[in-house]
Amino acid sequence: MSIERILCLANSYKHDHRCVAGISLVTNKWVRLVGKQIPGCLTFKETCYSDGKPAALLDVFEAELDEKCGSNAHPEDVFVTAEPWRQVRRFDRPEDTRFLADYTSKKPAVLEGYGDRVYGRKIESAPVGTSLELIHPENLWWWVREEKGKRKNRAIFRVGSVVRACYDLAVTDPVWLDQLKLLPAGIYPNALFFKGKLPRTLLTVSLSEPFEGFHYKLVAGVVNVTD
């Protein structure tokens, strides 16, 4: 077991529960935290500090990590103990902005390719290098639509300066979904959500668990950084 400081870059919905992921400031590697109550997930309570406040994006918190439990699709997974997490600080210093820039992917391909999913059998035969990636999208729009009586929320954006790849991914960030719930169906520019100087919006993209033969790419965290 070890106590590590983790920069939270995702606290998203996962099967009616939560998935928390970020970068360990001890190892400088991605980690996805997994509880032992529900397979592959955390309960909402497990994502909260002792005061009941949930870990927010750009929080730095301490957590006690147990053994690793990674898979071919999620090599970063690690169990956490039942010890409550402790918030240390916000990740908002000038050097923190540079840290995030260093960890932002510069490639147009996101998580194993240019599509919105990865074929399950491909991952069964060979593990992915990473199932989590921080990207800086260009031309970011939010698409809210009604489909068969269900509300769908998706991020549409481009990545890359030379090869400009276009993506259309489902959103699972609870805080951002609360913002989208206030809007009727439509397509909205990212700038709509901010007044004054726009922050630099980064997206934490995660591979899902297998679903109907595929692992889907999800926007698990909408990270707004003020320079």
C-alpha positions in Angstrom: 0.0 0.0 0.0 1.1 3.6 -0.6 -0.3 7.0 0.0 -0.1 9.1 -3.2 -1.1 12.6 -4.3 -3.3 12.5 -7.3 -4.4 15.2 -9.7 -8.1 14.6 -10.4 -8.8 14.9 -14.2 -12.0 12.8 -14.2 -14.9 12.0 -11.8 -17.4 10.6 -14.2 -20.5 8.5 -14.4 -19.9 4.7 -14.8 -22.8 2.3 -14.6 -24.8 4.6 -12.2 -21.6 4.8 -10.1 -18.4 6.8 -10.5 -15.0 6.5 -12.2 -12.2 8.7 -10.8 -8.9 9.1 -12.8 -6.0 11.4 -12.9 -2.2 11.6 -12.7 -0.2 10.5 -9.7 2.1 13.3 -8.7 4.4 10.6 -7.2 4.9 8.5 -10.3 3.7 11.1 -12.9 1.6 8.3 -14.5 -2.1 8.0 -15.1 -4.2 6.1 -12.5 -7.8 5.0 -12.4 -9.1 4.4 -8.9 -11.2 1.3 -8.3 -13.2 0.5 -5.1 -13.9 -3.0 -3.8 -17.6 -2.6 -3.2 -18.6 -2.6 -6.9 -16.6 -4.2 -9.6 -14.6 -1.7 -11.7 -16.3 1.3 -10.1 -16.4 3.6 -7.1 -19.5 4.5 -5.1 -20.3 8.2 -4.9 -19.4 8.1 -1.2 -16.0 6.7 -2.0 -15.2 9.7 -4.2 -15.8 12.1 -1.4 -13.6 13.7 1.3 -14.4 13.4 5.0 -16.6 16.5 4.8 -18.8 14.9 2.1 -17.5 17.0 -0.8 -16.7 15.0 -3.9 -13.3 15.2 -5.5 -13.5 17.9 -8.3 -11.5 18.2 -11.4 -8.1 20.0 -10.8 -8.2 18.9 -7.1 -5.0 17.4 -5.8 -5.9 14.8 -3.1 -4.2 12.1 -1.1 -5.5 8.5 -1.4 -4.2 5.2 -0.1 -3.6 2.9 -3.0 -3.7 -0.9 -2.7 -2.7 -3.5 -5.4 -2.9 -2.9 -9.1 -5.9 -4.4 -10.9 -5.3 -3.4 -14.5 -6.7 -5.2 -17.6 -5.9 -5.1 -21.3 -8.5 -2.3 -21.7 -7.7 -0.4 -18.5 -4.0 -0.9 -17.6 -4.0 2.1 -15.2 -6.5 0.6 -12.7 -5.6 0.3 -9.1 -7.6 -0.5 -6.0 -8.0 2.1 -3.3 -8.5 1.3 0.4 -11.5 2.4 2.5 -9.5 5.3 3.9 -11.1 8.7 3.1 -9.4 10.8 0.6 -7.8 14.1 1.8 -7.9 17.3 -0.4 -4.5 18.9 -0.5 -4.9 21.9 -2.8 -6.2 23.2 -6.2 -4.1 22.7 -9.2 -4.0 26.4 -10.3 -0.4 27.6 -10.0 1.5 28.9 -13.0 3.7 25.8 -13.0 0.6 23.6 -12.9 -0.5 25.1 -16.2 2.9 24.1 -17.7 2.5 20.6 -16.2 -0.9 20.1 -17.9 0.6 21.4 -21.2 3.3 18.7 -21.0 0.7 16.0 -20.4 -1.6 17.1 -23.2 -1.4 14.8 -26.2 0.0 16.4 -29.4 -1.2 13.6 -31.7 -4.3 13.8 -33.9 -5.1 10.1 -33.1 -6.9 9.7 -29.7 -6.7 6.4 -27.8 -5.7 3.9 -30.4 -7.0 5.6 -33.5 -9.2 8.1 -35.2 -12.7 6.6 -34.6 -15.0 6.7 -31.6 -14.4 3.1 -30.5 -11.9 0.3 -30.4 -12.8 -3.2 -31.5 -13.0 -5.5 -28.4 -11.1 -8.4 -30.0 -8.2 -6.2 -30.8 -7.8 -5.3 -27.1 -8.3 -9.0 -26.0 -5.3 -10.0 -28.1 -3.1 -7.1 -27.1 -3.3 -4.5 -24.3 -3.7 -0.8 -25.1 -0.8 1.4 -24.2 -3.2 3.7 -22.3 -6.9 4.0 -21.8 -6.7 7.7 -20.6 -5.6 10.7 -22.5 -5.7 14.5 -22.0 -6.3 16.4 -25.2 -6.7 20.1 -26.2 -9.6 20.1 -28.7 -10.1 22.7 -31.4 -13.5 24.0 -32.6 -15.3 22.4 -29.7 -19.1 22.1 -29.8 -21.6 20.4 -27.5 -24.5 18.5 -29.2 -27.6 17.9 -27.1 -30.2 15.7 -28.8 -33.3 13.6 -28.0 -33.2 10.1 -29.4 -36.0 7.6 -28.8 -37.1 9.5 -25.7 -33.6 9.6 -24.2 -31.3 12.6 -24.0 -27.9 12.3 -25.6 -25.0 14.6 -24.9 -21.9 14.6 -27.1 -18.8 16.6 -27.7 -17.8 17.4 -31.3 -14.3 18.7 -31.9 -11.1 18.5 -33.9 -7.6 17.5 -32.8 -4.3 18.2 -34.5 -2.7 21.1 -36.4 -1.4 19.3 -39.5 -3.7 16.2 -39.7 -7.0 17.6 -38.3 -9.1 14.6 -37.1 -12.7 15.1 -36.2 -14.4 13.3 -33.2 -17.9 12.9 -31.9 -17.9 11.4 -28.4 -20.4 10.8 -25.6 -20.0 12.9 -22.4 -20.0 11.3 -19.0 -18.7 14.2 -16.8 -21.6 14.8 -14.3 -20.8 18.5 -13.6 -20.7 19.3 -17.4 -23.9 17.2 -18.0 -25.6 19.4 -15.4 -24.8 22.4 -17.6 -26.1 20.7 -20.7 -29.3 19.7 -19.0 -30.2 23.4 -18.8 -30.3 23.7 -22.6 -32.9 22.5 -25.1 -31.8 20.1 -27.9 -29.3 21.8 -30.2 -25.6 22.3 -31.0 -23.8 24.9 -28.9 -20.3 26.4 -29.1 -18.1 26.0 -26.1 -17.8 29.8 -25.7 -21.5 29.9 -24.8 -20.7 28.6 -21.3 -18.3 31.4 -20.3 -18.3 35.1 -19.8 -15.3 37.3 -20.4 -11.9 35.6 -21.1 -12.3 32.0 -22.2 -10.5 29.4 -20.3 -8.4 26.7 -22.1 -10.7 23.7 -22.2 -9.0 20.3 -22.0 -10.8 17.0 -22.3 -10.0 13.8 -20.5 -10.9 11.0 -22.8 -11.3 7.4 -21.5 -12.0 4.0 -23.0 -15.2 2.4 -21.8 -15.7 -1.1 -20.6 -16.7 -3.5 -23.4 -20.1 -2.9 -24.8 -21.6 -5.0 -27.7 -18.1 -5.9 -28.9 -16.5 -2.4 -28.6 -14.7 -0.1 -26.2 -16.1 3.4 -26.7 -14.2 6.6 -26.2 -15.8 8.9 -23.7 -15.3 12.5 -22.6 -14.9 11.7 -18.9 -13.7 15.1 -17.8 -14.1 18.6 -19.0 -11.1 20.5 -17.6 -11.3 24.3 -17.8 -7.9 25.9 -17.1 -7.5 29.6 -16.5 -4.0 30.7 -17.6 
